[in-house]
Amino acid sequence: MTHIAPAFDGNQIAASAPSKSRRIVDDYEAWVDEVTPAFTDAADAGQPFTIDAVARDKNLPDPPHPKSQWGSLPARLQDAGIIRHHGYGPSARCRKSLVYVWIGVPAGQREAVAQRRRDERAAARAERRTERRAAA
């Protein structure tokens, strides 16, 4: 059995080029420092946004482990008082899934929001500690 390669006459449609992947930053903290200004700008705009939409619009780099580390960025931004949860919306990549929609905290209130989050976390830690001691 012989294999004969078909002759191409140029009528075949060429396959689309593979999508260009985003640059990956090796250091997580350096990545956070690099992408935070883009999200601060999005928060200052006063319009709801998704993390993925900002990352795509600004062509932001990926973290060292993109599948797991994009999810920790909103928590850091919330802890800094930059964003707050606004609702849910469709994913830009997969229309069947819902993602968080964020909105910016006004610049004058960011430190107060960040302090409140720190206080709430400290109270929750103290409560868990008390419950553990009571259970022991």
Secondary structure by P-SEA (a helix, b strand, c coil): cbbbbbbbcccccccccccccccccccaaaaaaaaaaaaaaaaaacccccaaaaaaaacccccccccccccaaaaaaaaaccccccbbbbbcccccbbbbbbbbccccaaaaaaaaaaaaaaaaaaaaaaaaaaac
